[in-house]
């Protein structure tokens, strides 16, 4: 049995950073609110994760795996005590939302 490496997923260049950030923040907060229960902290989590994502994209990062690692790494300093989520759940949700928006998968 031969193990094949997972190929990187390169996102297309951003056309409008503000629009991409606004979309991601809304989509992520909706996902957070629907996954368990709506909580005030969800807006803060979505805002912080979006800031990381957009900043990385502004710096030229287009590899989705690297973007996920950046979110995990930087969200480790976030206080998740008031949330059901963790930095890993947030980074994975961002990845799923981005992939879905590109037509790679369909998130209910």
N, C-alpha and C positions, 0 to 999 in steps of 0.2 A: 504494500500500500504506500503510495507516494503522497506526501502531504504538500499541498499547494499553499503558498503564502496568500494572504488576503491582499488584493490589489488596493492601492490607495484610491480614495475618491477625491478628485480635484473639483472644487466648486468653480462655476463660471465667475469671471470677474464681476465685481459689484458695479452696477450702473448708478445706484443712488443709495449711499450709506444710510441716510436718514430714513428712507422708506424701508430698507431692509431691517433696520433696527426697530422701527415702529411695528412692522409686521411680526418680527420675532418676539418682541415683548408682549404683544397682545396674544399671540398664539401660545406662548409658553404660560402666560398667566391663565388663559382658558384651560390649558391642559392641567395645570396644577389645581385649579378650582374644581375641575371635573373628576380628577383622579381620586380625591378623597372628599374633602369639604372645602368650600371657599373660606379662606383665612386672610386676614390683613397682611400677614407676612408674605403671602404668595406674590403680591405686587412688588415687594422689595426684592424677593428672590429673582423674579423675572427681570426686573430692572438691572440688577447686578450682573446676572448671567448675560444679558443683552449687551451691557457695557463692555464686558470682556470680549464677547464674540465680535462686536463691531470694531473695537480697538485692534484686535488681532487681524481682522480683515483690512483695516486701514493701513496696518503695517505690512500688508502684502501676503498674509497667510491665506492660502486657498485649499490646503489639505484638510479634509474634514477630521481625520484622526488627530492631527495636531491641534485643531480647534477644540476638540473634545478634551484632550489632555490639558490644554490651557485653562479650560473652564473648571475641570476637576482640581487642578493645582491652585488656581486663584480662589475658588469657592471654599477651599479648606479653611480659610480664615473667617468665613461667614458663620455666625452663630445659628445653628439649625435647631436649637432647643425648643423653639416655638413652632416647629414644623414637623410633618411626617416624613419629610424628604431629606436627602443627603446630597453632597456634591456629585456623587456618581449618578444618582437618579436624575439630577438636573442636566448634567452633561449628556446623558443618554437621551433624555427627552429632546434636547436641542438637536441632537443628531437625527433622531427620528423625524422631528418636525421639518428639518431642512431637507432630508431625503424625500419625505412625502411631498414637499412643495416642488421638488424636481421630478416627481413622478416615479421614484424608485420603489415606493411602498405606499400603502394606504392605511392611515391611522384612523380608526373609527372615531 
